């Protein structure tokens, strides 16, 4: 049996819809994902969200004028 791709983008979309982890886990389990695939997807999605958020903050900070002293 071929291993399915970890559904990171799907988990990110669920987070954007305001779903909680327990609801996402149930939905992915119903779709046939294994507990390991679900855990990996949740962890990777959380990391991706943090990186994206940090990158946006950094870009916003860089766009601010530098206060010369």
MMTF fields as JSON, N, C-alpha, C and O atoms, coordinates in Angstrom:
{
  "mmtfVersion": "1.0.0",
  "mmtfProducer": "UNKNOWN",
  "numBonds": 275,
  "numAtoms": 276,
  "numGroups": 69,
  "numChains": 1,
  "numModels": 1,
  "chainsPerModel": [1],
  "groupsPerChain": [69],
  "chainIdList": ["A"],
  "bondAtomList": [4, 2, 8, 6, 12, 10, 16, 14, 20, 18, 24, 22, 28, 26, 32, 30, 36, 34, 40, 38, 44, 42, 48, 46, 52, 50, 56, 54, 60, 58, 64, 62, 68, 66, 72, 70, 76, 74, 80, 78, 84, 82, 88, 86, 92, 90, 96, 94, 100, 98, 104, 102, 108, 106, 112, 110, 116, 114, 120, 118, 124, 122, 128, 126, 132, 130, 136, 134, 140, 138, 144, 142, 148, 146, 152, 150, 156, 154, 160, 158, 164, 162, 168, 166, 172, 170, 176, 174, 180, 178, 184, 182, 188, 186, 192, 190, 196, 194, 200, 198, 204, 202, 208, 206, 212, 210, 216, 214, 220, 218, 224, 222, 228, 226, 232, 230, 236, 234, 240, 238, 244, 242, 248, 246, 252, 250, 256, 254, 260, 258, 264, 262, 268, 266, 272, 270],
  "bondOrderList": [1, 1, 1, 1, 1, 1, 1, 1, 1, 1, 1, 1, 1, 1, 1, 1, 1, 1, 1, 1, 1, 1, 1, 1, 1, 1, 1, 1, 1, 1, 1, 1, 1, 1, 1, 1, 1, 1, 1, 1, 1, 1, 1, 1, 1, 1, 1, 1, 1, 1, 1, 1, 1, 1, 1, 1, 1, 1, 1, 1, 1, 1, 1, 1, 1, 1, 1, 1],
  "groupList": [{"groupName": "UNK", "atomNameList": ["N", "CA", "C", "O"], "elementList": ["N", "C", "C", "O"], "formalChargeList": [0, 0, 0, 0], "bondAtomList": [1, 0, 2, 1, 3, 2], "bondOrderList": [1, 1, 2], "singleLetterCode": "X", "chemCompType": "L-PEPTIDE LINKING"}],
  "groupTypeList": [0, 0, 0, 0, 0, 0, 0, 0, 0, 0, 0, 0, 0, 0, 0, 0, 0, 0, 0, 0, 0, 0, 0, 0, 0, 0, 0, 0, 0, 0, 0, 0, 0, 0, 0, 0, 0, 0, 0, 0, 0, 0, 0, 0, 0, 0, 0, 0, 0, 0, 0, 0, 0, 0, 0, 0, 0, 0, 0, 0, 0, 0, 0, 0, 0, 0, 0, 0, 0],
  "groupIdList": [1, 2, 3, 4, 5, 6, 7, 8, 9, 10, 11, 12, 13, 14, 15, 16, 17, 18, 19, 20, 21, 22, 23, 24, 25, 26, 27, 28, 29, 30, 31, 32, 33, 34, 35, 36, 37, 38, 39, 40, 41, 42, 43, 44, 45, 46, 47, 48, 49, 50, 51, 52, 53, 54, 55, 56, 57, 58, 59, 60, 61, 62, 63, 64, 65, 66, 67, 68, 69],
  "secStructList": [7, 7, 7, 7, 7, 7, 7, 2, 2, 2, 2, 2, 2, 2, 2, 2, 6, 6, 7, 7, 2, 2, 2, 2, 2, 2, 2, 2, 2, 2, 6, 6, 7, 7, 2, 2, 2, 2, 2, 2, 2, 2, 2, 2, 2, 2, 2, 2, 2, 2, 2, 2, 2, 2, 2, 2, 2, 2, 2, 2, 2, 2, 2, 1, 7, 7, 7, 7, 7],
  "xCoordList": [0.844, 0.0, 0.886, 1.801, 0.616, 1.407, 1.041, -0.125, 2.069, 1.85, 1.292, 1.791, 0.246, -0.348, 0.548, 1.298, 0.447, 1.176, 0.548, -0.672, 1.388, 0.899, 0.095, 0.583, -1.144, -2.061, -1.841, -2.748, -0.654, -0.317, -1.213, -1.749, -1.371, -2.197, -3.654, -4.323, -4.125, -5.493, -5.637, -6.628, -4.647, -4.675, -4.624, -5.348, -3.782, -3.708, -5.056, -5.483, -5.713, -7.035, -8.041, -8.86, -7.974, -8.867, -8.618, -9.561, -7.337, -7.015, -7.61, -8.154, -7.502, -8.064, -9.577, -10.152, -10.218, -11.661, -12.018, -13.193, -10.982, -11.208, -11.4, -11.848, -11.066, -11.234, -10.182, -9.057, -10.565, -9.672, -8.965, -9.432, -7.833, -7.067, -7.931, -7.853, -8.752, -9.54, -10.492, -10.73, -11.036, -11.934, -11.161, -11.632, -9.974, -9.12, -8.694, -8.723, -8.304, -7.887, -9.019, -8.795, -10.227, -11.372, -11.626, -11.851, -11.589, -11.848, -10.807, -11.153, -9.526, -8.467, -8.536, -8.273, -8.89, -9.039, -10.164, -10.037, -11.275, -12.397, -12.003, -12.573, -11.025, -10.548, -9.536, -9.088, -9.175, -8.301, -6.836, -6.014, -6.489, -5.095, -4.761, -5.613, -3.51, -3.059, -2.761, -2.574, -2.713, -2.356, -0.999, -0.841, -0.031, 1.293, 1.194, 1.786, 0.45, 0.282, -0.426, -0.068, -1.43, -2.173, -1.275, -1.277, -0.516, 0.393, 1.437, 1.716, 2.006, 2.995, 2.392, 3.011, 1.172, 0.519, 0.247, 0.486, -0.248, -0.525, 0.758, 0.797, 1.803, 3.07, 3.676, 4.132, 3.683, 4.27, 3.448, 4.008, 2.126, 1.265, 1.507, 1.542, 1.674, 1.932, 3.274, 3.392, 4.272, 5.585, 5.48, 6.023, 4.782, 4.618, 3.887, 4.248, 2.859, 2.137, 3.066, 3.036, 3.896, 4.845, 5.848, 6.134, 6.384, 7.375, 6.739, 7.319, 5.544, 4.854, 4.561, 4.735, 4.12, 3.814, 5.083, 5.08, 6.164, 7.435, 7.961, 8.489, 7.823, 8.284, 7.474, 8.039, 6.158, 5.316, 5.694, 5.772, 5.93, 6.336, 7.669, 7.852, 8.605, 9.923, 9.837, 10.506, 9.024, 8.867, 8.219, 8.591, 7.256, 6.595, 7.598, 7.614, 8.43, 9.437, 10.434, 10.84, 10.826, 11.794, 11.215, 11.954, 9.897, 9.291, 9.125, 8.805, 9.337, 9.219, 10.481, 11.576, 10.338, 11.524, 12.438, 11.981, 13.713, 14.691, 14.824, 15.085, 14.65, 14.788, 16.268, 16.976, 16.71, 18.098, 18.284, 17.386, 19.446, 19.718, 20.598, 20.925],
  "yCoordList": [-1.185, 0.0, 1.243, 1.359, 2.159, 3.384, 4.324, 4.472, 4.95, 5.884, 7.197, 7.734, 7.707, 8.982, 10.133, 10.038, 11.217, 12.426, 13.022, 13.006, 13.541, 14.155, 15.401, 16.244, 15.524, 16.594, 17.945, 18.464, 18.508, 19.759, 20.911, 21.652, 21.06, 22.162, 22.037, 23.034, 20.798, 20.574, 21.0, 21.627, 20.658, 21.046, 22.572, 23.145, 23.231, 24.695, 25.311, 26.299, 24.728, 25.229, 25.05, 25.933, 23.911, 23.67, 24.697, 25.199, 25.005, 26.029, 27.379, 28.098, 27.716, 28.982, 29.034, 30.108, 27.861, 27.783, 27.823, 27.848, 27.827, 27.908, 26.565, 26.508, 25.486, 24.157, 23.905, 24.398, 23.136, 22.74, 21.439, 20.708, 21.153, 19.938, 18.686, 17.835, 18.562, 17.329, 17.119, 15.983, 18.211, 18.11, 17.759, 16.987, 18.337, 18.046, 16.582, 15.896, 16.109, 14.715, 13.779, 12.826, 14.048, 13.196, 13.202, 12.149, 14.38, 14.496, 13.722, 12.985, 13.891, 13.19, 11.683, 10.904, 11.281, 9.858, 9.265, 8.165, 10.02, 9.576, 9.476, 8.678, 10.29, 10.26, 9.141, 8.935, 8.413, 7.258, 7.478, 6.6, 8.644, 8.889, 8.145, 7.967, 7.711, 6.999, 8.001, 9.186, 7.537, 8.442, 9.129, 10.298, 8.423, 9.01, 10.109, 11.177, 9.854, 10.867, 12.102, 13.229, 11.886, 12.994, 13.814, 15.044, 13.131, 13.806, 14.618, 15.768, 14.008, 14.711, 15.952, 17.016, 15.808, 16.927, 18.064, 19.227, 17.745, 18.776, 19.496, 20.725, 18.724, 19.326, 20.2, 21.311, 19.705, 20.465, 21.709, 22.749, 21.611, 22.772, 23.855, 25.041, 23.447, 24.417, 25.117, 26.326, 24.357, 24.937, 25.905, 27.009, 25.493, 26.353, 27.638, 28.712, 27.543, 28.744, 29.685, 30.895, 29.139, 29.961, 30.64, 31.827, 29.892, 30.457, 31.56, 32.634, 31.296, 32.303, 33.547, 34.663, 33.376, 34.504, 35.302, 36.531, 34.597, 35.264, 36.009, 37.113, 35.421, 36.048, 37.309, 38.33, 37.254, 38.431, 39.542, 40.706, 39.198, 40.198, 40.809, 42.023, 39.965, 40.452, 41.378, 42.411, 41.02, 41.854, 43.182, 44.23, 43.137, 44.37, 45.27, 46.484, 44.665, 45.424, 46.071, 47.215, 45.351, 45.876, 47.011, 47.864, 47.022, 48.071, 49.38, 50.408, 49.352, 50.568, 51.414, 50.868, 52.721, 53.581, 53.402, 53.253, 53.424, 53.253, 54.576, 55.613, 54.552, 55.797, 56.153, 55.529, 57.142, 57.587, 58.335, 59.035, 58.18, 58.816, 60.009, 60.662],
  "zCoordList": [0.0, 0.0, 0.0, 0.816, -0.904, -1.002, 0.138, 0.503, 0.685, 1.782, 1.239, 0.25, 1.903, 1.495, 1.926, 2.897, 1.178, 1.541, 2.8, 2.964, 3.677, 4.911, 4.532, 3.781, 5.05, 4.612, 5.298, 5.948, 5.157, 5.837, 5.378, 6.202, 4.063, 3.546, 3.994, 4.266, 4.064, 4.526, 5.993, 6.367, 6.814, 8.227, 8.356, 9.171, 7.566, 7.6, 7.225, 7.824, 6.243, 5.838, 6.985, 7.238, 7.672, 8.809, 9.92, 10.531, 10.175, 11.184, 10.783, 11.621, 9.497, 9.019, 9.205, 9.383, 9.163, 9.38, 10.866, 11.231, 11.723, 13.165, 13.846, 14.991, 13.155, 13.744, 14.823, 14.739, 15.828, 16.915, 16.531, 15.658, 17.191, 16.895, 16.96, 16.073, 17.995, 18.153, 16.976, 16.566, 16.433, 15.28, 14.009, 13.174, 13.878, 12.718, 12.759, 11.738, 13.929, 14.087, 13.669, 12.923, 14.148, 13.813, 12.309, 11.711, 11.698, 10.257, 9.452, 8.528, 9.805, 9.077, 9.294, 8.378, 10.505, 10.803, 9.947, 9.411, 9.828, 9.003, 7.527, 6.782, 7.108, 5.723, 5.489, 4.361, 6.556, 6.392, 6.699, 6.441, 7.251, 7.616, 8.897, 9.767, 9.002, 10.199, 11.307, 11.033, 12.559, 13.656, 13.448, 13.803, 12.883, 12.638, 11.58, 11.738, 10.502, 9.454, 10.001, 9.661, 10.848, 11.441, 12.357, 12.305, 13.189, 14.111, 13.345, 13.686, 12.312, 11.486, 10.841, 10.82, 10.311, 9.642, 10.618, 10.293, 11.806, 12.812, 13.216, 13.278, 13.489, 13.912, 12.813, 13.084, 11.583, 10.482, 10.163, 9.818, 10.275, 10.021, 11.07, 10.744, 12.334, 13.404, 13.175, 13.374, 12.761, 12.479, 11.305, 11.356, 10.252, 9.071, 9.439, 8.959, 10.289, 10.723, 11.471, 11.246, 12.362, 13.132, 12.218, 12.377, 11.261, 10.342, 9.509, 9.347, 8.979, 8.169, 8.99, 8.5, 10.232, 11.099, 11.398, 11.332, 11.725, 12.031, 10.814, 10.943, 9.647, 8.413, 8.138, 7.746, 8.337, 8.129, 9.103, 8.71, 10.368, 11.354, 10.97, 11.061, 10.54, 10.151, 8.959, 8.922, 7.989, 6.795, 7.171, 6.643, 8.077, 8.508, 9.228, 9.023, 10.068, 10.806, 9.841, 10.045, 8.804, 7.852, 7.013, 6.521, 6.851, 6.031, 6.8, 6.204, 8.102, 8.912, 8.73, 8.596, 8.723, 8.583, 9.805, 10.939, 9.53, 10.593, 11.356, 10.746, 12.665, 13.446, 13.626, 14.416, 12.899, 13.019, 14.324, 14.793, 14.891, 16.18, 16.031, 17.021]
}
